[in-house]
């Protein structure tokens, strides 16, 4: 069975959309997997910016944003679930604190990242503090039990260990190709939707 050799835990991996995925959100998408277990999976699409910049989002939640490094940062369309809710992916603020986050509602992700959904991370950023490198999205992508494994078996996604530099530093337009390059693939045309079938 194809699902037998899929990695059992894709936390801190990228899902890279194969050419068969053509819908607006997931076509040519790269999804950073925040959590994957037998119960399902949760991730953020890292290469689909919305037309909102971070200062506008802060305005909506009535917070000033004074950090110059964040003024031109786009808010991303993280996925089709809870699209009115903000998700902040960031480097662990105090990684030496035994996994205890300084924010109220944070998911610790192996590999030194955290995803925070509580407003206190925005308040810290508004005050000029908070995490140095951030990725902010509205909404997230999720899969129910066995759903992602089924999509992997159907060759909907390629998977590769995540490179956080792609999330925080790579120009948005290059993220898909850079994620493919992690697999040694230089061009999307090298992908065959029939891969793995004899």
C-alpha positions as CSV (number, residue, x, y, z in Angstrom):
1,X,0.0,0.0,0.0
2,X,1.3,3.4,-0.9
3,X,0.4,5.0,2.4
4,X,2.7,2.5,4.2
5,X,5.8,4.3,3.2
6,X,4.6,7.8,3.7
7,X,6.3,9.4,6.7
8,X,4.1,9.0,9.8
9,X,4.7,12.5,11.1
10,X,5.1,15.4,8.7
11,X,5.3,18.1,11.4
12,X,7.9,20.7,10.4
13,X,7.8,19.6,6.7
14,X,6.6,21.3,3.6
15,X,3.8,19.9,1.5
16,X,4.4,21.0,-2.1
17,X,1.3,20.9,-4.4
18,X,1.6,18.6,-7.4
19,X,0.3,19.8,-10.8
20,X,-3.0,17.9,-10.2
21,X,-4.0,20.4,-7.5
22,X,-5.5,23.2,-9.4
23,X,-7.8,25.1,-7.1
24,X,-7.0,28.7,-6.3
25,X,-5.7,28.3,-2.8
26,X,-3.8,25.0,-3.1
27,X,-2.6,25.2,-6.7
28,X,1.2,25.7,-6.7
29,X,1.0,26.0,-2.9
30,X,3.6,25.3,-0.3
31,X,2.2,24.3,3.1
32,X,4.2,24.4,6.3
33,X,3.0,21.6,8.6
34,X,2.6,22.8,12.1
35,X,1.1,19.5,13.5
36,X,0.6,16.0,12.2
37,X,-0.7,13.1,14.2
38,X,-3.0,10.1,13.8
39,X,-5.9,12.5,14.5
40,X,-5.1,14.7,11.5
41,X,-2.9,17.6,10.4
42,X,-2.7,21.3,10.5
43,X,-0.6,23.6,8.3
44,X,-0.2,27.1,6.9
45,X,0.1,28.0,3.2
46,X,3.2,30.1,3.0
47,X,3.2,31.4,-0.5
48,X,-0.3,32.9,-1.0
49,X,-0.3,36.5,0.2
50,X,-3.6,38.4,0.7
51,X,-3.9,42.0,-0.4
52,X,-3.6,43.1,3.2
53,X,-0.3,44.3,4.8
54,X,0.4,43.8,8.5
55,X,-0.2,47.4,9.5
56,X,-3.8,47.1,8.2
57,X,-4.4,43.9,10.2
58,X,-3.1,45.7,13.4
59,X,-5.4,48.6,12.6
60,X,-8.4,46.1,12.5
61,X,-7.5,44.9,16.0
62,X,-7.0,48.4,17.2
63,X,-3.2,48.1,17.8
64,X,-0.5,50.5,16.6
65,X,2.4,48.9,14.7
66,X,5.7,50.8,15.0
67,X,8.2,48.1,14.0
68,X,9.7,49.3,10.7
69,X,10.7,45.7,9.8
70,X,7.1,44.6,9.7
71,X,5.5,47.5,7.7
72,X,5.7,45.9,4.3
73,X,5.0,42.3,5.5
74,X,1.9,40.8,3.8
75,X,-0.8,38.9,5.7
76,X,-1.1,35.4,4.0
77,X,-4.1,33.3,3.2
78,X,-3.1,30.4,5.4
79,X,-5.9,28.1,4.4
80,X,-9.6,27.8,4.1
81,X,-10.4,27.2,7.8
82,X,-11.2,30.0,10.3
83,X,-10.2,32.7,7.7
84,X,-11.2,35.5,10.1
85,X,-8.7,34.3,12.7
86,X,-5.0,35.3,12.8
87,X,-2.2,32.8,13.1
88,X,1.4,33.9,13.9
89,X,4.2,31.6,13.0
90,X,7.4,32.7,14.6
91,X,10.7,31.5,16.1
92,X,10.5,30.3,19.6
93,X,10.8,33.3,21.9
94,X,12.5,31.6,24.8
95,X,13.5,28.1,23.5
96,X,15.5,27.5,26.7
97,X,12.3,27.6,28.8
98,X,11.5,23.9,28.5
99,X,8.9,24.5,25.8
100,X,6.9,27.0,27.8
101,X,5.8,29.8,25.6
102,X,5.5,33.4,26.8
103,X,2.1,33.7,25.0
104,X,-1.3,32.5,26.1
105,X,-2.2,30.2,23.2
106,X,0.8,28.8,21.4
107,X,1.6,25.5,19.7
108,X,5.2,24.5,20.0
109,X,6.5,23.0,16.8
110,X,9.6,20.8,16.9
111,X,12.5,22.5,15.1
112,X,12.4,25.8,17.0
113,X,9.1,27.4,15.8
114,X,5.8,28.3,17.5
115,X,2.4,29.1,16.2
116,X,0.5,31.6,18.3
117,X,-3.2,32.4,18.1
118,X,-3.6,34.7,21.1
119,X,-3.7,38.5,20.8
120,X,-0.8,38.9,23.2
121,X,1.8,38.2,20.5
122,X,0.3,41.0,18.4
123,X,0.4,43.3,21.5
124,X,4.1,42.5,22.0
125,X,4.8,43.3,18.3
126,X,2.8,46.5,18.6
127,X,5.0,47.5,21.5
128,X,8.1,47.0,19.4
129,X,9.0,43.7,20.9
130,X,7.8,40.2,20.2
131,X,9.4,37.6,17.9
132,X,11.9,38.9,15.5
133,X,10.9,36.9,12.4
134,X,7.1,36.4,11.9
135,X,4.8,34.9,9.3
136,X,1.1,36.0,9.8
137,X,-1.8,34.4,8.2
138,X,-5.6,34.5,8.3
139,X,-6.9,30.9,8.3
140,X,-5.2,27.6,8.2
141,X,-5.4,24.3,6.3
142,X,-6.4,21.1,8.1
143,X,-6.9,17.5,7.3
144,X,-9.0,15.0,9.2
145,X,-7.8,11.6,10.4
146,X,-6.2,9.7,7.4
147,X,-7.2,12.5,4.9
148,X,-3.7,13.7,4.3
149,X,-2.3,10.2,4.0
150,X,-4.9,9.5,1.4
151,X,-4.0,12.6,-0.6
152,X,-0.3,11.6,-0.4
153,X,-1.1,8.2,-1.7
154,X,-2.9,9.9,-4.6
155,X,0.3,11.9,-5.4
156,X,-1.4,15.2,-4.6
157,X,1.6,16.4,-2.6
158,X,5.4,16.1,-2.4
159,X,6.9,16.3,1.1
160,X,10.3,17.6,2.3
161,X,11.8,18.7,5.6
162,X,11.0,22.4,6.0
163,X,13.7,25.1,5.6
164,X,12.6,28.0,7.8
165,X,14.6,30.4,5.7
166,X,12.1,29.9,2.9
167,X,9.2,30.9,5.3
168,X,10.9,34.0,6.7
169,X,13.4,35.2,4.1
170,X,12.6,33.9,0.6
171,X,10.6,36.3,-1.7
172,X,7.0,35.0,-1.9
173,X,7.2,34.4,-5.7
174,X,10.2,32.1,-5.2
175,X,8.9,30.0,-2.4
176,X,7.4,27.2,-4.5
177,X,10.5,26.8,-6.6
178,X,12.8,27.0,-3.6
179,X,10.8,24.3,-1.8
180,X,11.0,22.1,-5.0
181,X,14.8,22.7,-5.0
182,X,15.0,21.1,-1.6
183,X,14.1,17.9,-3.4
184,X,16.6,18.5,-6.2
185,X,13.8,19.5,-8.6
186,X,14.6,22.6,-10.5
187,X,11.4,23.1,-12.5
188,X,7.7,22.3,-11.9
189,X,7.6,20.5,-15.3
190,X,9.8,17.8,-13.7
191,X,6.8,16.7,-11.6
192,X,4.7,13.9,-13.1
193,X,1.3,13.4,-11.6
194,X,1.8,9.7,-12.4
195,X,4.9,9.3,-10.2
196,X,5.0,6.1,-8.3
197,X,2.5,4.2,-10.5
198,X,3.9,1.3,-12.6
